[in-house]
Amino acid sequence: MRRMTALETHPAKPAEPVKRPRSRKPALALREQNKADKRERIRAAAAEHFTRQGYADATLRDIAVHAQVGLGTLFNYADDKRDLVFLIFNEELGALTDAVLAAPPATGGLIDQLIAIFGAHYRYFGSRLELSRILLQELTFYSQGKHAGEFLTIRQRLITGVQSRVALAQAAGQVRQGESAELVARLLFFVYSAAVRWWIAAPQPDAEQGLADLRKLLQMQMEGLAPGAAQALAKLA
């Protein structure tokens, strides 16, 4: 009888398939989705409480309960009530600003172009009046918090867009070139910034009436910027 070999008595085990490390992408994607969901719940809850109760009476604890998150979790998304206001507005206001600046310039002169840009903001603020009053009357120059910096960046994009229109108007001879386009843009933005606050403080602000007033203010400002105005002002001095 033939003696069996070791290989025959102990056959080799089939090779096990190589285990590849599981991709972390699904877990990371789920984690990011959960964060986005919490952020949106907090944003929506804050908007509802500020609108219904007012900024002063709304509390972070009530907002957290409404959003179904712990108070500590809420602080991961916003530093305080002011920061929540910026969280409410930044995404929509940023998209609005980018869209209106990307659109072809309105026909006509610089004032028509400015009214097209600022008019989109008037109508947006008018569509959510109570929240916009909080933003415009109380928080515009507040610069602390997780979301305040983004708000200020959006504001600067708006000013830069105005600056580009001013530069074109200067090149076309509509605005004198003695001042930098950046400085003139800031001046025009300040006119808008004050006018929109004056307008939204009215009991029943009407966007078209507010824009008519803004046009007059800009026209008054532009008359001082027209070619030859510097010499005329110097003669009056």
C-alpha positions in Angstrom: 0.0 0.0 0.0 1.3 3.5 -0.9 1.9 5.8 2.0 -0.1 9.1 1.7 2.0 12.2 1.6 1.6 15.1 4.1 0.1 17.2 1.4 -2.6 14.5 0.8 -3.4 14.1 4.5 -3.4 17.8 5.2 -4.6 19.5 2.1 -3.8 23.2 1.8 -6.6 25.6 2.8 -8.0 27.7 0.0 -6.6 31.2 0.0 -8.9 33.7 1.8 -9.9 36.7 -0.2 -8.0 39.8 0.6 -10.1 42.1 2.9 -10.1 45.6 1.6 -10.5 48.4 4.1 -14.0 49.7 4.1 -14.4 53.1 2.5 -15.0 55.9 5.0 -16.9 57.9 2.5 -20.4 56.6 3.3 -19.8 57.3 7.1 -18.4 60.7 6.4 -21.2 61.5 4.0 -23.8 60.5 6.6 -22.1 62.5 9.3 -22.0 65.6 7.1 -25.7 65.1 6.2 -26.6 64.9 9.9 -24.7 68.1 10.5 -26.5 69.8 7.6 -29.9 68.6 8.9 -29.2 69.9 12.4 -28.0 73.2 11.0 -31.1 73.6 8.9 -33.4 72.7 11.9 -31.6 75.3 14.0 -31.9 77.9 11.3 -35.6 77.3 10.7 -36.4 77.2 14.5 -34.5 80.5 15.0 -36.3 82.2 12.2 -39.7 81.0 13.5 -39.0 82.1 17.1 -37.5 85.5 16.1 -40.5 86.2 13.9 -43.2 85.0 16.4 -41.6 86.2 19.7 -39.3 88.9 18.6 -35.6 89.1 18.9 -35.5 90.2 22.6 -37.9 87.5 23.9 -36.7 84.5 21.9 -34.3 82.3 23.9 -31.6 80.0 22.8 -33.0 77.2 25.0 -36.5 77.5 23.3 -34.8 77.5 19.9 -32.8 74.4 20.7 -35.9 72.5 22.0 -37.8 73.4 18.8 -34.8 72.3 16.7 -34.6 69.0 18.7 -31.0 69.5 19.6 -29.2 70.1 22.9 -28.3 73.6 24.0 -24.6 72.6 23.8 -25.1 71.3 20.2 -26.7 74.6 19.3 -23.5 76.5 20.4 -21.6 74.4 17.9 -23.6 76.1 15.1 -23.9 79.7 16.5 -22.2 81.6 19.3 -25.3 83.6 20.4 -28.6 85.0 19.2 -26.9 87.6 17.0 -25.0 84.8 15.3 -28.2 82.9 14.7 -29.6 85.9 12.7 -26.6 85.8 10.4 -27.1 82.0 10.1 -30.6 82.7 8.9 -29.7 85.2 6.3 -26.2 84.4 5.0 -27.0 81.6 2.5 -29.9 83.3 0.8 -28.4 86.8 1.0 -25.1 85.6 -0.5 -26.9 83.8 -3.3 -29.0 86.9 -4.0 -26.0 89.2 -4.1 -24.0 86.9 -6.4 -27.0 86.5 -8.7 -27.8 90.2 -9.1 -24.1 91.1 -9.6 -23.7 88.4 -12.2 -26.7 89.6 -14.2 -26.1 91.8 -17.2 -26.0 95.5 -16.1 -29.3 97.3 -16.4 -29.6 99.6 -19.4 -29.2 103.3 -18.7 -26.8 105.1 -16.5 -25.1 104.2 -13.2 -28.2 105.1 -11.1 -30.4 102.6 -13.1 -27.7 99.9 -12.5 -27.6 100.7 -8.8 -31.4 100.6 -8.5 -31.4 97.2 -10.1 -28.8 95.9 -7.6 -30.2 97.5 -4.5 -33.8 96.9 -5.6 -33.3 93.1 -5.4 -32.3 93.6 -1.8 -35.2 95.8 -0.9 -37.6 93.3 -2.3 -35.9 90.4 -0.5 -35.9 92.3 2.9 -39.6 93.2 2.3 -40.5 89.6 1.8 -39.4 88.7 5.4 -40.0 91.9 7.2 -39.6 91.1 10.9 -36.4 89.2 10.5 -35.0 91.8 8.1 -35.7 94.5 10.7 -33.6 92.6 13.2 -30.7 92.3 10.8 -30.7 95.8 9.4 -31.6 97.8 12.6 -29.6 95.9 15.2 -26.8 93.8 13.8 -25.3 95.0 10.5 -22.1 96.4 12.1 -21.7 93.5 14.6 -18.6 91.6 13.6 -18.3 88.8 16.2 -19.5 85.2 15.9 -19.2 82.2 13.6 -21.4 83.7 10.9 -20.7 87.4 11.2 -17.6 87.2 9.2 -19.4 85.6 6.3 -22.1 88.3 6.4 -19.4 91.0 6.2 -17.8 89.1 3.3 -21.2 89.2 1.5 -21.4 92.9 2.2 -18.0 93.5 0.7 -18.9 91.5 -2.4 -21.8 93.9 -2.9 -19.6 96.9 -2.4 -17.1 95.5 -4.9 -19.9 94.9 -7.4 -20.9 98.6 -7.0 -17.3 99.6 -7.5 -17.1 97.8 -10.8 -20.1 99.7 -12.0 -18.6 103.0 -10.8 -15.4 102.3 -12.7 -17.3 101.7 -15.9 -19.3 104.9 -15.3 -16.0 106.8 -14.8 -14.6 105.4 -18.0 -17.8 106.5 -19.8 -17.5 110.0 -18.4 -20.6 109.8 -16.2 -18.7 110.2 -13.0 -15.6 112.3 -12.5 -12.4 110.4 -12.1 -10.8 112.5 -9.4 -11.8 109.9 -6.7 -11.1 106.2 -6.6 -13.9 103.9 -7.7 -13.6 102.1 -4.4 -14.2 105.2 -2.4 -17.1 106.3 -4.5 -18.6 102.8 -4.2 -18.4 103.0 -0.5 -20.2 106.4 -0.5 -23.0 105.1 -2.7 -23.3 102.0 -0.5 -23.6 104.2 2.6 -26.5 106.0 1.0 -28.2 102.7 0.3 -27.4 101.4 3.7 -29.0 104.4 5.5 -31.9 104.5 3.1 -32.9 100.9 3.5 -32.9 101.2 7.3 -35.1 104.3 7.1 -37.4 102.5 4.7 -37.8 99.3 6.7 -38.5 101.1 9.9 -41.8 102.3 8.5 -45.0 100.5 9.7 -45.8 99.2 6.2 -42.7 99.6 4.0 -43.4 99.5 0.3 -40.3 98.4 -1.7 -41.2 100.4 -4.8 -41.7 103.6 -2.8 -38.5 102.9 -0.9 -36.6 102.5 -4.2 -38.1 105.7 -5.5 -36.8 107.5 -2.5 -33.4 105.8 -2.9 -33.2 106.9 -6.6 -33.7 110.6 -5.5 -31.0 110.3 -2.9 -28.6 108.7 -5.4 -29.5 111.4 -7.9 -28.7 114.1 -5.4 -25.4 112.4 -4.7 -24.6 111.9 -8.3 -25.1 115.6 -9.1 -22.2 116.3 -6.9 -20.1 113.7 -8.7 -20.9 114.8 -12.3 -18.1 116.1 -14.5 -17.4 119.7 -13.7 -19.1 119.7 -10.3 -15.8 120.1 -8.5 -15.1 123.4 -10.3 -18.7 124.6 -9.7 -18.4 123.8 -6.0 -15.1 125.5 -5.8 -16.6 128.7 -7.2 -19.3 128.6 -4.5 -16.8 128.2 -1.7 
